[in-house]
Amino acid sequence: MNRKDLIQSAAAAMLALGALGLVPAAHAAGMEKCFGIAEAGQNDCASLGGLHSCKGQSSAARSPADFRVVAAGTCGQMGGMNEADARTKFGP
């Protein structure tokens, strides 16, 4: 498989995962990532720092490394934080 085929395959896979809802639309209109609110096993995607790489793999409730995608403007009301604050609390 040449490089062009590999890139096309990867792009097709990402599109398919997005269509299945396995890749969150964090930048969809009116939505934002909210860190520190996900219950164990209820995160929307990979964690900060690479502790896991997929949806539903968080092992601790309310970890600052894990996020849920929520309606814009509601994160603070849920006790969550933005990515910059989560990185400060969690680490690099």
Long-range contacts (C-beta under 8 A, 24 or more apart in sequence): 22-55, 24-55, 24-69, 25-69, 26-67, 26-69, 28-69, 30-71, 30-72, 31-69, 31-70, 31-71, 31-72, 32-69, 32-70, 32-71, 32-72, 32-73, 32-75, 32-82, 33-67, 33-68, 33-69, 33-82, 33-83, 34-67, 34-68, 34-69, 34-70, 34-74, 34-75, 34-78, 34-80, 34-81, 34-82, 35-64, 35-65, 35-66, 35-67, 35-80, 35-81, 35-82, 35-83, 35-85, 35-86, 35-90, 36-62, 36-63, 36-64, 36-66, 36-67, 36-79, 36-80, 36-81, 36-86, 36-89, 37-62, 37-67, 37-68, 37-70, 37-75, 37-78, 37-79, 37-80, 38-62, 38-63, 38-66, 38-67, 38-68, 42-68, 43-67, 43-68, 44-68, 44-69, 48-83, 48-86, 48-87, 48-90, 48-91, 49-90, 49-91, 49-92, 63-90, 64-89, 64-90, 65-90
